[in-house]
Amino acid sequence: MPSFPHPGSVTICEINRDLITAESLSDDVAKDTYGKILGMVFSPLPFQSDQLVQPPSPDYDAEQVVTASPTRGFLKNLQGIINLTPLFRPNHVNLLPEVDLQGVSWHQHKHVVALISGPNQVIIRDFEDLEGKEPCILANESQREVKVLEWRPNSGRQLAVACKGGICIWAASFPGSAASIRSGSSSFLGTLSRGSGIRYTLVDFLRTHNEEQISALSWSPDGRYPNNLWLGTPIRRGLGGISMLKWSPTGDYFFSAKFDGTFYLWETNTWTSEPWSSTSGFIKGASWDPDGRMILLAFSKSSTMGSIHFASKPPSLDAHLLPVELPEMMSLTNSQGIEKIAWDASGERLAISFKDGGDLYWGLIAIYDVRRTPLISASLIGFIRGPGDNPKPVAFSFHDKFKQGPLLFVCWSSGLCCTYPLIFRSHVLP
């Protein structure tokens, strides 16, 4: 039977398909469960839950999307010009709250997580920094109406924050080694963050025209800096009304989805694409498998997920869309569909939040065991319940490189962000 956290309890971790609960959160409980296995404890992080997800501003003119080239590496717009061209239109703005915007991002190689903690503010929590107990706060007059953030791969500690008017690039500044500001940048850059741990400097601001809102961005897997050049590959076909962008982990493929239910698969060798369409609404969430050979999709009008499987190696676009059944979504929870998804980098654990649900299951996160041979199949392990009164998951994300198993970070509507180690590998357990 799936693990079920009774009302009044809180989930602590998973150990061998059993989701452990307790009466309350505490470091002592964490030490007695997963702490003795991992050798560390992830304390809860408070934040302003009512400000994490904001409705669109009435003065939005258009939305924009940027991405990073796999060959040049830095954040670039999809049309290959230094100015960022609007890709959203006003009639799509009201659908933005329905899309799983990336409000949480784990650093690829560190136990460091960044999250949107207010309309104009980002928090960074470094679980490795024993001296800096207080999180680091990133705020600047240029950083307004934050929608998405993402750590730059293979770059030390550099974070891109999409906001109204452009993209803020923050970099860590260490004693005796301050982060360098891009030559020619405006004088308002260089603002230091607040907090007791590592400090961050605003080193660049990629400005849009007419103060448009950036609401989606994606780094290439290599994350290479282009030596102050922003020359991308021209991609003009099928990009109106974009709701989501996702690079594959290997950089061979690029996924883009639109609000009208269509989506595109691009191969990045010659930048050709294949269009797809959906009768189950638009794409709410998308996540690649570790090998970049299949992508898992959640739709706005379905409790069944889909998976696209490539039939041959890159750059082939020969692929098939197959259903991934989640029967418990309806039979147990009585939900009205999938809300958010996160798939860990090992491909073994899938986290899903769902709309509505019965009284017992409202606000829970379902955890699935996933198999990928030869096709994707998922079996329910149980549910995670957050802290506080009637908690609901606002945003969540897996640590992609945590060596001791999947590590899920969840921001709850009750005002706490919690980390859940999902431990099941035999070489980790005693």
GUVEXDREN-136729 format. One record per residue (C-alpha): residue in three letters; x, y, z; residue number from 1. Coordinates in Angstrom, 3 decimals. Each point is the difference from the previous one (the first is absolute). Layout:
BEGIN
    r         u         v         w    k
  ALA         X         Y         Z  NUM
...
//
This chain:
BEGIN
    r         u         v         w    k
  MET     0.000     0.000     0.000    1
  PRO     1.221     3.545    -0.705    2
  SER     1.304     1.940     3.005    3
  PHE    -2.616     2.484     1.218    4
  PRO     0.824     2.862     2.411    5
  HIS    -2.942     0.477     2.345    6
  PRO    -1.323     3.522     0.662    7
  GLY     2.060     1.693     2.690    8
  SER     3.204    -1.823    -0.962    9
  VAL     2.873     1.240    -2.161   10
  THR     2.159    -1.976    -2.419   11
  ILE     3.740    -0.230     0.744   12
  CYS     1.547    -2.221    -2.680   13
  GLU    -0.252    -3.252    -1.930   14
  ILE     1.883    -3.125     1.031   15
  ASN    -0.450    -3.023    -2.252   16
  ARG    -3.426     0.966    -1.417   17
  ASP    -1.299     0.993     3.432   18
  LEU    -0.715     3.695     0.480   19
  ILE     0.885     0.735     3.635   20
  THR    -2.213     2.439     1.940   21
  ALA     0.190     1.754     3.367   22
  GLU    -2.213     2.195     2.159   23
  SER     2.067     3.089    -0.774   24
  LEU     3.124     1.184    -1.806   25
  SER     3.244     0.097     1.941   26
  ASP     3.702    -0.531    -0.625   27
  ASP    -0.034    -2.774     2.622   28
  VAL    -2.603    -1.975    -1.940   29
  ALA     1.992     0.516    -3.199   30
  LYS     3.200    -1.195     1.715   31
  ASP    -1.727    -3.143     1.255   32
  THR    -1.374    -0.887    -3.447   33
  TYR     2.030     1.029    -3.034   34
  GLY     2.723     1.987     1.844   35
  LYS     1.812    -3.097     1.209   36
  ILE     0.053    -1.302    -3.583   37
  LEU     0.964     3.156    -1.883   38
  GLY     2.108     1.617     2.718   39
  MET    -1.821     3.331    -0.359   40
  VAL    -3.341     1.609     0.752   41
  PHE    -1.993     2.426    -2.160   42
  SER    -1.754     2.474     2.301   43
  PRO    -3.274     1.628    -1.149   44
  LEU     0.240     3.446    -1.579   45
  PRO    -2.689     2.638     0.694   46
  PHE    -1.199     2.224    -2.827   47
  GLN    -2.927     2.240    -0.970   48
  SER    -2.315    -2.579    -1.523   49
  ASP    -2.673     2.468    -1.076   50
  GLN     2.490     1.771    -2.260   51
  LEU     1.564    -2.976    -1.784   52
  VAL    -2.665    -0.218    -2.696   53
  GLN    -1.315     3.336    -1.197   54
  PRO    -2.809     0.711    -2.458   55
  PRO     1.088     1.728    -3.211   56
  SER     0.269     3.763     0.185   57
  PRO    -2.643     2.024    -1.845   58
  ASP     2.682     1.962    -1.844   59
  TYR     1.529    -3.035    -1.753   60
  ASP     0.363     0.794    -3.694   61
  ALA     1.515    -3.297    -1.100   62
  GLU     1.983    -2.934     1.327   63
  GLN     3.457    -1.114    -0.995   64
  VAL     1.984    -3.192    -0.006   65
  VAL     3.758    -0.433    -0.173   66
  THR     2.252    -2.992    -0.198   67
  ALA     3.670    -0.909    -0.019   68
  SER     1.747    -1.271    -3.080   69
  PRO     1.767    -3.395     0.281   70
  THR     2.979     1.337    -1.931   71
  ARG     0.330     3.551     1.320   72
  GLY    -1.480    -0.841     3.370   73
  PHE    -1.244     3.221     1.577   74
  LEU    -3.619     1.189     0.227   75
  LYS    -1.085     1.079    -3.476   76
  ASN    -3.261     0.722    -1.662   77
  LEU    -1.324    -2.521    -2.478   78
  GLN     0.220     2.337    -2.982   79
  GLY     3.753     0.417     0.260   80
  ILE    -0.018     3.762     0.557   81
  ILE     1.265     1.815     3.081   82
  ASN    -3.419     1.597     0.565   83
  LEU    -2.614    -2.317     1.535   84
  THR    -3.025    -0.311    -2.268   85
  PRO    -3.469    -0.474     1.569   86
  LEU    -1.303    -3.545    -0.404   87
  PHE    -3.119     0.175     2.177   88
  ARG    -3.075     2.031    -0.817   89
  PRO    -2.384     1.681     2.483   90
  ASN    -2.751    -2.601    -0.492   91
  HIS     2.334    -2.670     1.429   92
  VAL     0.924     1.910     3.163   93
  ASN    -2.947    -1.241     2.045   94
  LEU     1.150    -3.593    -0.600   95
  LEU     3.433     0.572     1.571   96
  PRO    -1.074    -1.022     3.541   97
  GLU    -1.050    -3.370    -1.475   98
  VAL     3.519    -0.753    -1.259   99
  ASP     2.574    -1.636     2.264  100
  LEU     2.408     2.951     0.096  101
  GLN     3.365    -0.876     1.525  102
  GLY    -0.121     1.696     3.377  103
  VAL     2.611    -2.321     1.571  104
  SER     3.433    -0.954    -1.344  105
  TRP     2.667    -2.246     1.549  106
  HIS     3.645     0.667    -0.782  107
  GLN     1.343    -2.801    -2.168  108
  HIS     2.984    -0.933     2.160  109
  LYS    -0.654     1.603     3.398  110
  HIS    -2.556    -0.423     2.764  111
  VAL    -1.234     3.494    -0.825  112
  VAL    -3.560     0.909    -0.973  113
  ALA    -1.456     3.249    -1.380  114
  LEU    -3.690     0.912     0.190  115
  ILE    -2.294     2.887    -0.804  116
  SER    -0.993     1.397     3.387  117
  GLY    -1.935     3.089    -1.029  118
  PRO    -0.999     1.975    -3.079  119
  ASN     3.428     1.662    -0.174  120
  GLN     2.125    -2.265     2.179  121
  VAL     1.982    -3.240    -0.179  122
  ILE     1.352    -2.043     2.917  123
  ILE     3.067    -2.256    -0.175  124
  ARG     0.467    -2.640     2.698  125
  ASP     3.401    -1.674     0.265  126
  PHE    -0.328    -3.196     2.047  127
  GLU     3.783    -0.466    -0.101  128
  ASP     0.729     3.360     1.653  129
  LEU    -0.042    -0.750     3.722  130
  GLU     0.985     3.574     0.864  131
  GLY    -2.718     1.723    -1.996  132
  LYS    -3.205    -1.137     1.675  133
  GLU    -2.023     2.788    -1.557  134
  PRO    -0.844    -0.319    -3.714  135
  CYS     1.373     2.444    -2.541  136
  ILE    -2.515     2.484    -1.443  137
  LEU     0.380     1.289    -3.577  138
  ALA    -1.776     3.277    -0.701  139
  ASN     0.659     2.889    -2.381  140
  GLU    -1.998     2.824    -1.563  141
  SER     0.316    -1.745    -3.382  142
  GLN    -1.363    -3.289     1.354  143
  ARG    -3.778     0.472    -0.149  144
  GLU    -2.842    -2.512    -0.349  145
  VAL     2.208    -3.084     0.069  146
  LYS    -1.484    -3.018    -1.799  147
  VAL     2.744    -2.569    -0.640  148
  LEU     3.542    -0.729     1.162  149
  GLU     2.683    -2.513    -0.907  150
  TRP     3.615    -0.673     0.989  151
  ARG     2.517     0.141    -2.821  152
  PRO     1.549    -3.472    -0.534  153
  ASN     3.738    -0.485     0.457  154
  SER     0.628     3.577     1.062  155
  GLY     0.694     0.027     3.717  156
  ARG    -2.872     1.952     1.538  157
  GLN    -1.801     2.089    -2.559  158
  LEU    -3.783     0.433    -0.043  159
  ALA    -2.315     1.361    -2.705  160
  VAL    -3.217     1.672     1.208  161
  ALA    -2.715     0.815    -2.559  162
  CYS    -2.001     3.090     0.878  163
  LYS    -1.784     3.004    -1.464  164
  GLY     2.301     1.837    -2.375  165
  GLY     2.685    -2.661    -0.364  166
  ILE     2.156    -2.611     1.721  167
  CYS     2.158     0.613     3.070  168
  ILE     3.244    -1.989     0.162  169
  TRP     1.317    -0.472     3.547  170
  ALA     3.389    -1.498     0.878  171
  ALA     1.557    -0.989     3.318  172
  SER     2.609     2.313     1.521  173
  PHE     2.516    -1.525     2.386  174
  PRO     2.441     1.795     2.346  175
  GLY     2.905     1.194    -2.104  176
  SER    -1.697    -1.087    -3.227  177
  ALA    -2.916     2.207    -1.004  178
  ALA    -2.170    -0.977    -2.956  179
  SER     0.863     2.009    -3.118  180
  ILE    -2.609     2.255    -1.574  181
  ARG    -0.328    -0.171    -3.771  182
  SER     1.828     2.820    -1.729  183
  GLY    -2.384     2.705    -1.154  184
  SER    -2.767    -0.932     2.398  185
  SER    -2.064     2.722     1.609  186
  SER     1.122     1.635     3.221  187
  PHE    -2.817    -1.503     2.058  188
  LEU     1.638    -3.400    -0.265  189
  GLY     2.299    -1.287     2.693  190
  THR    -2.646     0.127     2.707  191
  LEU     0.831    -2.456     2.769  192
  SER    -2.523    -2.383     1.486  193
  ARG    -0.998    -0.143     3.665  194
  GLY     0.562    -2.960     2.306  195
  SER     2.483    -1.639     2.327  196
  GLY     1.483    -2.449    -2.502  197
  ILE     1.698     0.375    -3.386  198
  ARG    -0.745     3.359    -1.630  199
  TYR    -1.287     0.386    -3.552  200
  THR     0.599     2.826    -2.474  201
  LEU    -2.272     1.058    -2.851  202
  VAL     2.515    -0.296    -2.854  203
  ASP    -2.235     0.492    -3.032  204
  PHE    -3.499     0.995    -1.077  205
  LEU    -1.248    -1.119    -3.420  206
  ARG    -2.566     2.668    -0.766  207
  THR    -3.092    -0.400    -2.170  208
  HIS    -1.635     2.695    -2.075  209
  ASN    -3.026     1.798     1.428  210
  GLU     0.281    -1.661     3.410  211
  GLU    -1.525    -3.299    -1.141  212
  GLN    -0.321    -2.847     2.471  213
  ILE     2.289    -3.031    -0.254  214
  SER    -1.885    -3.079     1.188  215
  ALA     2.006    -2.966    -1.351  216
  LEU     3.709    -0.686    -0.425  217
  SER     2.252    -3.007    -0.412  218
  TRP     3.765    -0.524     0.184  219
  SER     1.772    -2.366    -2.346  220
  PRO     1.478    -3.046     1.802  221
  ASP     3.592     1.194    -0.480  222
  GLY    -0.653     3.574     1.211  223
  ARG     3.045     1.417    -1.781  224
  TYR     0.462     3.786     0.049  225
  PRO     0.148     1.607    -3.485  226
  ASN     2.707     2.587     0.722  227
  ASN    -2.423     2.930    -0.070  228
  LEU    -1.631    -1.078    -3.311  229
  TRP    -3.711    -0.781    -0.191  230
  LEU    -0.253    -1.596    -3.417  231
  GLY    -2.487    -2.843    -0.007  232
  THR    -1.443    -2.339    -2.609  233
  PRO    -2.946     1.488    -1.919  234
  ILE    -3.205    -1.794     1.038  235
  ARG    -3.090     1.771    -1.199  236
  ARG    -2.492    -2.765    -0.775  237
  GLY    -2.703    -0.965     2.473  238
  LEU     0.956     2.255     2.910  239
  GLY    -3.076     2.196     0.460  240
  GLY    -1.760    -0.415     3.355  241
  ILE     2.730    -2.093     1.628  242
  SER    -0.804    -1.344     3.463  243
  MET     3.042    -2.188     0.716  244
  LEU     3.564    -0.747    -1.159  245
  LYS     2.162    -3.001     0.953  246
  TRP     3.460    -1.065    -1.197  247
  SER     0.707    -3.722     0.038  248
  PRO     2.819    -0.966     2.439  249
  THR     2.358    -0.847    -2.877  250
  GLY    -0.802     3.142    -1.994  251
  ASP    -1.095    -2.043    -3.042  252
  TYR    -3.643     1.052     0.205  253
  PHE    -2.030     3.046     0.951  254
  PHE    -3.674    -0.009     1.025  255
  SER    -2.375     2.951    -0.348  256
  ALA    -3.702     0.038     0.869  257
  LYS    -2.787     2.437    -0.842  258
  PHE    -3.272     0.956     1.673  259
  ASP    -2.076    -1.245    -2.935  260
  GLY     0.934    -3.623     0.762  261
  THR     2.718    -0.313    -2.635  262
  PHE     3.648    -0.642     0.790  263
  TYR     3.227    -0.428    -1.918  264
  LEU     2.968    -2.339     0.235  265
  TRP     3.196     1.511    -1.375  266
  GLU     3.244    -1.767    -0.734  267
  THR     2.909     2.344     0.630  268
  ASN     2.391    -1.291    -2.672  269
  THR    -1.717     1.706    -2.945  270
  TRP    -2.812     1.675     2.003  271
  THR    -2.867    -1.729    -1.735  272
  SER    -3.220    -0.837     1.798  273
  GLU    -3.136    -2.102     0.000  274
  PRO    -3.344     1.457     1.140  275
  TRP    -2.348    -1.953     2.260  276
  SER    -3.522     0.703     1.178  277
  SER    -2.025    -1.001     3.052  278
  THR    -3.725    -0.465     0.573  279
  SER     0.547    -0.002     3.793  280
  GLY     0.701     3.708     0.390  281
  PHE     3.358     1.758     0.134  282
  ILE     3.192    -1.275     1.646  283
  LYS     0.039     0.749     3.739  284
  GLY     3.260    -1.754     0.791  285
  ALA     2.833    -1.723    -1.859  286
  SER     3.094    -1.886     1.142  287
  TRP     2.718    -1.870    -1.918  288
  ASP     1.372    -3.362     1.065  289
  PRO     3.725    -0.161     0.996  290
  ASP     1.095    -1.242    -3.428  291
  GLY    -1.985     2.566    -1.989  292
  ARG    -1.760    -2.719    -1.995  293
  MET    -3.537     0.558     1.299  294
  ILE    -1.983     2.848     1.520  295
  LEU    -2.871    -0.255     2.468  296
  LEU    -2.949     2.385    -0.498  297
  ALA    -2.955     1.124     2.123  298
  PHE    -3.059     1.526    -1.683  299
  SER    -2.450     2.604     1.267  300
  LYS    -3.105    -2.117    -0.661  301
  SER     1.130    -3.518     0.873  302
  SER     0.914    -2.198     2.954  303
  THR     1.993    -2.217    -2.363  304
  MET     3.539     1.066    -0.842  305
  GLY     1.742    -0.496    -3.323  306
  SER     3.536    -1.043    -0.884  307
  ILE     1.791     0.660    -3.268  308
  HIS     2.488    -2.733    -0.895  309
  PHE     2.594     0.512    -2.733  310
  ALA     0.257    -2.989    -2.317  311
  SER     3.642     0.584    -0.959  312
  LYS     3.054     2.032     0.963  313
  PRO     0.435     3.765    -0.495  314
  PRO    -0.529     1.930    -2.184  315
  SER    -2.973    -2.162    -0.963  316
  LEU    -3.424     1.458     0.863  317
  ASP    -1.805    -3.305    -0.504  318
  ALA    -1.932    -0.341     3.266  319
  HIS    -3.222    -1.354     1.476  320
  LEU    -2.371     1.454     2.603  321
  LEU    -1.274    -2.645     2.432  322
  PRO    -2.303     0.254     3.038  323
  VAL     1.328    -0.410     3.546  324
  GLU    -2.912    -1.124     2.151  325
  LEU    -0.374     1.246     3.585  326
  PRO    -3.202    -1.757     1.122  327
  GLU     0.371     1.113     3.631  328
  MET    -0.414     3.633    -1.032  329
  MET    -3.732    -0.593    -0.363  330
  SER    -0.760    -3.136     2.011  331
  LEU     1.737     1.122     3.216  332
  THR     0.148     3.769    -0.051  333
  ASN    -3.073     0.875    -2.067  334
  SER     2.102     2.785    -1.514  335
  GLN    -0.847     2.129    -3.022  336
  GLY     3.353    -0.382    -1.728  337
  ILE     3.737     0.529     0.385  338
  GLU     1.317     3.339     1.261  339
  LYS     3.831    -0.273     0.137  340
  ILE     2.603    -2.701    -0.657  341
  ALA     3.672    -0.581     0.811  342
  TRP     2.082    -2.983    -1.177  343
  ASP     3.311    -0.674     1.712  344
  ALA     3.200    -0.245    -2.040  345
  SER     0.392    -3.744     0.610  346
  GLY    -3.409    -0.564    -1.577  347
  GLU    -1.140    -2.057     2.996  348
  ARG    -2.306     2.367     1.902  349
  LEU    -2.830     2.182    -1.264  350
  ALA    -1.775     2.631     2.127  351
  ILE    -3.488     1.179    -1.003  352
  SER    -2.379     2.517     1.521  353
  PHE    -3.618    -0.093    -1.089  354
  LYS    -3.046     2.239    -0.179  355
  ASP    -2.558    -0.085     2.775  356
  GLY    -0.403    -3.578     1.282  357
  GLY    -2.064    -1.336     2.882  358
  ASP     0.301     1.290     3.549  359
  LEU     2.614    -2.601     0.966  360
  TYR     2.218     0.522    -3.051  361
  TRP    -0.284     3.769    -0.511  362
  GLY     3.420     1.695    -0.176  363
  LEU     2.084    -3.194    -0.052  364
  ILE     2.830    -0.856    -2.410  365
  ALA    -0.095    -3.461    -1.566  366
  ILE     3.356    -1.814    -0.274  367
  TYR     0.372    -2.640    -2.720  368
  ASP     2.620    -2.650    -0.679  369
  VAL     0.853     0.240    -3.721  370
  ARG     1.303    -2.620    -2.398  371
  ARG     1.257     0.848    -3.507  372
  THR     0.670    -3.382    -1.606  373
  PRO    -1.171    -0.160    -2.667  374
  LEU    -2.804     2.536     0.607  375
  ILE    -0.789     2.327     2.893  376
  SER    -2.168    -1.510     2.723  377
  ALA    -0.740     1.389     3.456  378
  SER    -1.156    -1.631     3.240  379
  LEU    -1.225     2.030     2.963  380
  ILE     2.196    -0.108     3.128  381
  GLY    -2.006     2.419     2.114  382
  PHE    -0.651     3.633     0.825  383
  ILE     1.896     2.885     1.604  384
  ARG    -1.821     2.307     2.414  385
  GLY     1.449     3.402     0.815  386
  PRO     0.110     1.957     3.275  387
  GLY    -2.599     2.444     1.315  388
  ASP    -3.737     0.418    -0.485  389
  ASN    -1.352    -1.304    -3.314  390
  PRO     3.380     0.184    -1.766  391
  LYS     0.090    -0.069    -3.783  392
  PRO     3.151    -0.347    -2.143  393
  VAL     0.769     3.284    -1.731  394
  ALA     3.220    -1.031    -1.775  395
  PHE     2.353    -2.988     0.135  396
  SER     3.116    -1.326    -1.703  397
  PHE     2.484    -2.896     0.206  398
  HIS     3.740     0.383     0.560  399
  ASP     1.466    -1.353    -3.250  400
  LYS     3.387    -1.091     1.343  401
  PHE    -0.578    -1.171     3.582  402
  LYS     2.067    -3.201     0.132  403
  GLN    -1.912    -1.731     2.796  404
  GLY    -3.387    -0.093    -1.679  405
  PRO    -2.764     2.359    -1.135  406
  LEU    -0.294     3.182     2.080  407
  LEU    -3.308     1.869    -0.286  408
  PHE    -0.369     3.631     1.099  409
  VAL    -3.574     1.256     0.516  410
  CYS    -1.326     3.486     0.784  411
  TRP    -3.293    -0.296     1.892  412
  SER    -2.817     2.546     0.198  413
  SER     0.343    -0.130     3.802  414
  GLY     3.249     2.007    -0.277  415
  LEU     2.697    -2.674     0.287  416
  CYS     2.275    -1.610    -2.600  417
  CYS     0.961    -3.585     0.848  418
  THR     2.534    -2.445    -1.415  419
  TYR    -0.931    -3.675    -0.354  420
  PRO     2.750    -2.601    -0.580  421
  LEU    -1.424    -3.016    -1.849  422
  ILE     2.369    -2.807     1.041  423
  PHE    -0.258    -3.447    -1.532  424
  ARG     3.302    -1.027    -1.550  425
  SER     1.668    -3.000     1.626  426
  HIS     3.461     1.629     0.020  427
  VAL    -1.343     2.896     2.094  428
  LEU    -2.039    -1.920     2.561  429
  PRO     1.808    -1.799     2.826  430
//
